[in-house]
């Protein structure tokens, strides 16, 4: 009974009821839009502090710059590289598919999204002149870059001071995760309001047009998991990815069923150590860090979603804006908590980075649960591949 009433199942039910409510009771569906807006506002409210604390703790929790040099730098390079590769794969696929605008959706003029690409504007997208202003305005790239620099700086100070700062932000991180879970628990109601409003205003055809988006995400995840990570395993790790998959498949099945990297972590560590022969110290460092910062599937999905929604509304994304999506999705995925649907939180950051309407998130929520299971499996597969590769280079 408890499983039947899980947030995921209730959210799926909310989608179905939202479609029916919006189709048969249009006048009432239009009136509950404020509930959906409140849900989106709650997601936006938590994103910046959650991202800041999560990114900071993923780096500051390491022992020291000297002690992590052997294992830490290799791990971080791997995670950043594969995440960036996943996002690039997603963007390339979207450019090949060429999503078409949907009738009834358009850029209302309130969102001024098309900007000329210049090196100066790109630099300004990364380097904050006032971090407090960036925090207030939710400029995700500024926040992530500052949190990375801050965490590295903390690693260099006296141990007592470092422990004081990390304890504080560890508490902040746990608190933000708790609030994030509360907000995600409201997903059934928020999704119901958003979906019913969209169906009432735009028509049911808006949801039926999602087949292109689903295909783009599934193809992207498949290429990244099989081709990208497979080649990295074979060329860099010098091991057969298929044989390795057979040894760790139990963790991937758990990841698929729970859609949670954190819930899968104990199983991932067990199969990596017991069945794949990874050193305990490597698995104990690389896998927990990966559950926090390595979200290949989530990053790919967010990039595809942003470009799909832009096309959905008939908004053209310039080269500069696609570059911003590339970096924002790559870095924002670092702060995505390892819990089901946590990508919804960081999704708002990717959309806001290029000025996309947040209402577009409601469109993709109707298929989010299925895609969440797939992208979590890719996240965990990337962690396990990385663990085996790092194990090869650590004595």
LINLINHU-V568151 format. One record per pair of residues at least 12 apart in sequence whose C-alpha atoms are under 7 Angstrom apart, sorted by sequence separation. I is the first residue (numbers start at 1). J is the second residue. D is the distance in whole Angstrom. If there is no record, write none. Layout:
# LINLINHU-V568151
I:J:D
I:J:D
This chain:
# LINLINHU-V568151
251:264:6
333:346:7
128:142:5
269:283:6
332:346:6
126:141:6
127:142:6
125:141:7
126:142:6
251:267:5
251:268:5
269:287:7
329:350:6
303:325:6
328:350:6
248:271:6
265:288:7
303:326:7
248:272:7
325:350:6
303:329:6
302:329:6
247:275:6
247:276:6
262:291:6
261:291:6
299:329:5
299:330:6
341:372:7
244:276:7
321:354:6
299:333:5
298:333:6
295:333:6
295:334:7
293:333:7
294:334:6
293:334:4
292:334:7
293:335:6
292:335:7
306:350:7
292:337:6
298:343:6
302:347:6
306:351:6
292:338:6
310:356:7
291:338:6
309:360:6
221:297:6
262:338:5
261:338:5
262:339:6
298:375:6
260:338:5
261:339:6
297:375:4
260:339:5
297:376:6
260:340:5
259:340:5
297:378:5
296:378:7
297:379:5
296:379:5
217:301:6
295:379:5
294:379:7
48:135:7
217:304:7
55:144:7
294:383:7
48:138:6
65:155:6
52:143:6
56:147:5
60:151:5
64:155:5
52:144:6
55:147:6
56:148:6
59:151:6
60:152:7
55:148:7
59:152:7
290:383:5
60:154:7
52:147:6
56:151:5
60:155:6
213:308:7
287:383:6
104:202:6
287:387:7
286:387:6
102:206:7
283:387:6
61:166:7
282:387:7
60:166:7
57:166:7
282:391:6
278:388:6
57:169:7
279:391:7
57:170:6
259:372:6
278:391:6
259:373:5
261:376:6
53:169:6
257:373:7
260:376:6
256:373:5
259:376:5
256:374:6
53:172:6
54:173:6
261:380:6
53:173:5
256:376:6
255:376:6
256:377:5
94:216:7
255:377:5
50:173:6
93:216:7
252:377:5
255:380:7
50:176:5
93:220:7
252:380:7
252:381:7
46:176:7
90:220:5
89:220:6
46:180:7
86:224:6
42:183:7
39:190:5
237:388:7
233:385:6
237:389:5
225:378:6
229:382:7
36:190:5
221:375:7
35:190:6
36:191:7
237:392:7
207:363:7
233:389:7
36:193:5
221:378:7
35:193:6
36:194:5
33:193:6
32:193:6
33:194:6
33:197:6
29:196:6
30:197:5
195:362:6
29:197:5
194:362:6
30:200:7
29:200:6
191:362:7
14:188:5
18:192:5
22:196:4
26:200:5
14:189:7
17:192:7
18:193:7
21:196:6
22:197:6
11:187:6
15:191:6
19:195:6
23:199:6
11:188:4
14:191:6
15:192:6
18:195:5
19:196:5
22:199:5
23:200:6
7:185:6
10:188:6
14:192:5
18:196:4
22:200:4
11:191:7
15:195:6
19:199:6
7:188:7
141:328:6
144:331:7
114:316:7
117:319:7
114:317:7
117:320:5
114:318:7
107:313:6
105:312:7
106:313:4
107:314:7
105:313:5
106:314:6
107:315:6
99:308:6
140:349:6
86:296:6
90:300:5
94:304:6
101:311:5
102:312:5
75:286:7
83:294:7
100:311:6
101:312:4
102:313:7
83:295:7
87:299:6
91:303:6
99:311:6
100:312:6
101:313:6
83:296:5
86:299:7
87:300:4
90:303:6
91:304:6
101:314:5
82:296:7
86:300:5
90:304:6
139:353:7
79:294:6
83:299:7
87:303:6
58:289:7
58:292:7
88:326:7
87:326:6
113:354:6
87:329:7
113:355:6
87:330:6
111:355:6
84:330:6
83:330:6
55:334:6
55:335:6
54:335:5
51:335:5
47:345:6
47:346:6
43:345:5
44:348:6
78:386:7
75:390:7
74:390:7
71:394:7
15:366:6
8:369:7
